[in-house]
Amino acid sequence: MACLALCPLSSPAEGPAKPGRSIAKEPAYKSGKPQYCLLAFGPEERTRVWLVIDGDGLYVDRNGNGDLTEKGERVACGKPIKARDPKGPVSETRPYDAGDITDSEGRVRYKGLRVLQFIANKDFVPQTAEEKALKALQQKNGYAAYANVRVTLEGKGVQDGSAEFSSSLQKVPALHFDGALAMNLLIDRSALMCGEREGTLAASIVVSGPRTDPRVSLNHDKIPAKCHPVAEIEFPSKEPGGKSVAVKVVLEHRC
């Protein structure tokens, strides 16, 4: 028997943006160590928005023209949220509520952009592979583990993705929103067990496109409650050359 879950994607993205991307005009950064991320919107990625975290501020190229010096493009950090577990991998979360984004045709179709920056706990001792990865990110850039970016699409609900912001424009991560959707099996959360033991199959609905890996997921709130994906699973025969067993399972549980 399988316990099934429809879950959001949460792993940080590390893939670079397309080559040749640059920012037309940048401000004088206060921290001296700005952290970059690129957002791409639409099936053809015609709307591209730069995000730059600089100390306690976030610059947002909200009209996609590449000029981060324009009025209203710096967003101050909200009140930091302290972690519940002082011994956990994250010491605090810094929220940035960045408002709306204008697409390439001048329309406001992407609303309520929110960036959550997760600050690593320097005293944290990692145990699992995921925790060790977070610790490695902290050691790599000095203070921030990764950030989650969330935006509401007009008539399509909420999409969000996580990425490690980069200090190098050559290695900047890119998150693709509002593209074609596809199902994505979460390998690290799924385990089909032999015999009568209960197993777990977890999946997410992600934005697919020209990026190497799907990194942005769709929040299932806008999906009708009675609409469920179906998993088709084929089990090999225990006898050499024997007939495999195929089953279909409805993924009913959401988290």
C-alpha positions in Angstrom: 0.0 0.0 0.0 1.3 3.5 -0.8 0.8 6.7 1.1 0.8 9.4 -1.5 1.5 13.1 -1.2 1.3 16.1 -3.6 4.0 18.5 -2.3 5.7 21.7 -3.3 9.2 21.7 -4.6 11.7 23.2 -2.1 15.2 22.3 -3.0 17.5 25.3 -3.9 18.4 25.7 -7.5 22.0 26.1 -8.6 21.7 26.2 -12.4 23.1 29.2 -14.2 21.1 31.7 -16.3 21.5 31.8 -20.1 24.9 33.2 -21.2 25.2 36.9 -22.2 22.9 38.2 -19.5 23.9 41.4 -17.8 22.4 44.3 -15.8 22.1 47.5 -17.7 22.5 49.8 -14.7 23.3 49.0 -11.0 23.2 51.2 -7.9 26.2 51.6 -5.6 25.8 48.7 -3.3 26.3 49.3 0.4 27.4 45.8 1.5 30.0 45.3 -1.2 28.8 41.7 -1.6 25.5 41.8 -3.6 23.8 38.5 -4.2 22.1 38.0 -7.6 19.1 36.0 -8.9 17.2 36.2 -12.2 13.5 35.6 -12.6 12.1 34.6 -16.0 8.3 34.8 -16.8 6.2 33.3 -19.5 6.6 30.3 -21.8 9.2 32.1 -23.9 10.8 33.9 -20.9 10.1 37.4 -22.5 9.9 39.1 -19.1 13.1 38.9 -17.1 13.5 40.5 -13.7 16.7 40.8 -11.7 16.8 40.5 -7.9 19.8 41.6 -5.9 20.1 41.3 -2.1 22.4 43.9 -0.7 22.7 43.8 3.0 19.3 44.5 4.5 17.8 45.6 1.1 16.5 43.9 -2.0 16.7 45.5 -5.4 13.9 44.4 -7.8 13.9 45.3 -11.5 10.1 45.2 -11.4 9.6 46.5 -15.0 12.3 44.3 -16.5 14.3 47.0 -18.2 17.6 46.2 -16.5 17.9 49.5 -14.6 18.0 48.9 -10.8 18.6 52.6 -10.0 15.0 53.6 -10.7 12.8 54.9 -8.0 11.0 52.3 -5.9 13.2 49.4 -6.9 14.9 49.0 -3.5 12.8 47.1 -1.0 13.7 47.2 2.7 13.8 44.0 4.7 10.8 43.3 7.0 11.1 42.2 10.6 13.4 39.1 10.7 11.7 35.9 11.9 13.8 34.0 14.5 13.9 30.3 14.0 12.0 28.2 16.6 14.9 25.8 17.0 18.1 27.7 18.1 20.1 24.6 17.2 18.6 24.2 13.7 20.2 24.9 10.3 18.6 28.3 9.9 19.0 31.1 12.5 16.4 33.5 11.0 14.3 34.3 8.0 14.4 37.8 6.4 11.2 38.7 4.5 11.1 41.1 1.5 7.6 42.1 0.2 8.4 43.4 -3.2 5.0 44.2 -4.7 4.0 43.6 -8.3 5.9 42.9 -11.5 5.1 44.3 -15.0 5.4 42.0 -17.9 7.1 42.7 -21.3 3.9 44.2 -22.6 3.5 46.6 -19.7 0.8 44.7 -17.9 0.7 43.8 -14.2 0.2 40.0 -14.3 2.6 38.9 -11.5 1.5 40.1 -8.1 2.7 40.0 -4.5 6.4 39.1 -5.2 7.8 37.9 -1.9 11.4 36.8 -1.2 12.3 34.9 2.0 16.1 34.8 2.7 17.1 32.0 5.0 20.1 32.9 7.2 22.3 30.0 8.2 23.0 29.2 11.8 26.8 29.2 12.0 26.8 27.0 15.1 24.6 24.3 13.5 26.0 20.8 13.3 24.6 19.0 10.3 23.4 15.4 10.5 21.5 14.6 7.2 22.7 15.0 3.6 20.2 18.0 3.2 21.5 19.7 6.3 25.1 19.2 5.2 24.2 20.8 1.9 22.8 23.8 3.7 25.9 24.1 5.8 28.1 24.0 2.7 26.1 26.9 1.3 26.6 28.9 4.5 30.3 28.3 4.4 30.4 29.2 0.7 28.8 32.6 0.8 29.4 33.6 4.4 25.9 34.3 5.7 22.9 33.3 3.6 21.9 29.7 2.8 19.3 30.3 0.1 16.1 32.2 -0.6 12.6 31.3 -1.5 10.8 33.4 -4.2 7.0 33.4 -4.4 4.6 35.3 -6.8 0.9 35.1 -7.6 0.0 34.7 -11.3 -3.2 36.4 -12.5 -5.8 33.6 -12.7 -3.2 30.8 -12.2 -2.5 30.9 -8.5 0.8 30.9 -6.6 4.2 29.6 -7.8 7.4 29.5 -5.8 10.9 28.3 -6.1 14.1 28.3 -4.1 17.6 29.3 -5.2 21.0 30.1 -3.9 21.6 33.7 -4.8 25.1 34.2 -6.4 27.7 36.9 -6.0 28.8 36.2 -9.6 26.7 37.2 -12.6 28.3 34.4 -14.5 26.8 31.8 -12.1 23.5 33.5 -11.3 20.6 31.1 -10.8 17.4 31.6 -12.8 13.9 30.7 -11.7 11.3 30.3 -14.5 7.7 31.2 -13.6 4.5 31.0 -15.7 5.6 28.4 -18.2 4.2 25.0 -19.2 3.4 22.7 -16.2 4.5 19.1 -15.7 4.5 16.5 -13.0 7.8 15.9 -11.1 8.6 12.9 -9.0 10.3 13.9 -5.7 12.9 11.1 -5.6 14.3 12.0 -2.1 10.7 11.8 -0.6 9.6 8.7 -2.4 10.2 5.0 -1.4 8.2 2.0 -2.7 8.7 -0.9 -0.3 8.7 -4.6 -1.0 6.0 -6.8 0.4 3.2 -5.5 2.5 5.1 -2.5 4.0 3.7 0.9 3.4 5.5 3.1 0.9 5.5 6.8 0.0 5.2 8.4 -3.5 5.6 12.2 -3.5 5.3 14.5 -6.5 5.0 18.2 -7.3 3.6 20.2 -10.2 6.5 22.2 -11.7 7.1 24.7 -14.4 9.0 23.0 -17.2 11.0 24.7 -19.9 14.5 25.3 -21.2 16.1 25.2 -17.8 18.1 22.1 -16.9 16.0 21.2 -13.9 12.4 22.2 -12.9 12.8 24.5 -9.9 9.5 26.4 -9.6 6.4 24.6 -8.3 2.7 25.4 -8.4 0.8 25.8 -5.2 -2.2 23.4 -5.4 -4.7 25.8 -3.8 -6.1 26.7 -7.3 -6.4 23.1 -8.4 -10.0 21.8 -7.9 -10.3 19.6 -4.8 -11.6 16.6 -6.8 -8.8 16.8 -9.4 -6.0 14.3 -8.6 -3.0 13.2 -10.6 -2.6 9.5 -11.4 0.7 7.6 -11.0 1.3 4.7 -13.3 3.8 2.3 -11.7 5.3 -0.8 -13.3 6.9 -3.5 -11.0 9.3 -6.0 -12.6 8.6 -9.7 -12.2 10.4 -11.6 -9.5 11.0 -14.3 -12.0 13.5 -13.7 -14.8 11.6 -13.1 -18.1 8.3 -13.0 -16.2 5.6 -10.5 -16.9 5.8 -7.2 -15.0 2.9 -5.9 -12.9 1.4 -2.4 -13.8 -0.8 -0.5 -11.4 -2.4 3.0 -11.4 -2.7 4.9 -8.1 -4.5 8.2 -7.6 -2.5 10.7 -5.6 -5.2 12.0 -3.3 -3.3 13.5 -0.4 -2.0 17.1 -0.5 0.5 18.8 1.8 
